[in-house]
């Protein structure tokens, strides 16, 4: 085979990569324009352009994959090889910077070494334009297979303007080192979808139908440093006899301490009732599967206060933000179809009380507190069961524990 014949597929692959990059950029521009108009006012020509670029982008992606498969066919059965699998195609853009390949493995790569000597593989993955390249060296003993997971590190503010679903490309490259040279084994592209920044993945459904539980990331929605939270907490202080919130300061019996913590949550309740003006929407906590993931759009506390509406999970993260800002330890209780808020009765006590947040506008604090306590008593026997267990489940998510695990407020 002549050199020019060998180079022809390389040139075509490079050409298709340029096309894919160009079409992806154009799609992002058009989607931003469509978002500016709103669903009812989008000009027809923009929709037509979006469909055309989407079709051309898909065509280029498929052509690249075809060329890549032809290029990396192993010459011998005894040669090292690699196989890559995309584990989920939906990326939670608001949380991706908090995740790792342990909690959210995006791509799985099997590397095989059928030779009689140890082989070092070089595994690289990146999301075009949105992440840095993640590169790992994987040493595979002779005659063995190793499965490796990766999640590229996103660039700062890469998804700052993602407010609706959009698409991108994940690239995976695998080579191996042999006698001082690097030999390419695999170069593969996967199409991925970027979820809006306020969408939480409760979990992803694995190949064996088990669920990768990601519910702990609800802690990122607890945002105590938002300006609107700080301002509302100042108003809450007016509903205490001393006109201040003191957290867990002071001494006394466990019952006296619990009463002081409860009084501060009561002040927050009254401030939200008087100044928040929030309408609680009768919208159950939705956790239905969607293309291999279980997701839900959740309002950030600042948005709940701005738009004056919330459902149970919106209310739970709003209260948790205010409680954390008041120097107390909040918790969020998740049960099938519902969520409510709790707080530690005193720092380090390990005891919690609970509040039904949806009763803020229509009932007294005592009623909402008693309802929260009753709900917890019913749910407590189910704590420890797997999330989404058909026989029932309950998750007590203590925000302080989540912070220690690196789940900080969403940007």
Number of C-alpha atoms within 10 A of each C-alpha: 5 6 7 8 9 10 11 11 15 14 11 14 20 13 13 21 18 13 17 24 17 13 21 21 15 17 21 15 12 17 17 16 14 17 13 11 11 10 9 6 10 14 13 9 9 14 13 11 14 20 13 14 19 17 13 16 22 16 14 21 21 16 17 22 17 13 17 19 14 11 16 16 11 14 8 8 9 13 12 22 23 24 15 21 14 16 17 18 19 22 23 20 25 24 23 16 21 19 18 15 15 10 12 21 18 21 22 18 19 14 28 22 24 19 15 11 10 15 22 17 26 20 23 19 25 22 23 14 14 18 18 15 17 16 16 15 14 16 15 20 17 14 15 14 16 14 14 16 19 22 24 24 20 20 13 11 13 14 20 12 11 17 17 14 16 16 16 22 20 22 17 25 19 24 21 23 14 12 5 6 7 13 15 16 24 21 22 21 21 18 15 17 17 20 23 20 23 20 21 24 23 23 23 23 18 13 9 6 9 11 19 19 18 17 15 20 26 23 25 22 26 30 23 24 13 16 11 15 20 16 10 17 23 16 18 26 19 16 19 14 10 9 13 17 25 15 18 19 13 9 8 9 8 13 10 14 18 20 14 21 24 21 17 22 25 21 23 27 24 20 21 21 19 14 12 19 17 21 17 20 13 10 12 13 18 15 17 11 14 12 11 17 21 20 21 18 15 22 21 22 25 17 15 22 20 13 13 13 17 25 22 24 28 27 27 28 30 27 29 29 29 27 26 20 21 25 15 24 24 28 30 25 24 23 22 18 12 17 24 26 28 29 27 21 25 23 16 9 10 9 13 19 19 26 30 23 28 23 19 24 18 12 11 14 24 11 15 21 22 15 17 21 18 14 18 23 10 10 19 15 12 15 17 11 14 17 21 17 12 9 8 15 19 24 22 20 20 20 25 15 14 17 15 9 12 13 22 19 19 18 12
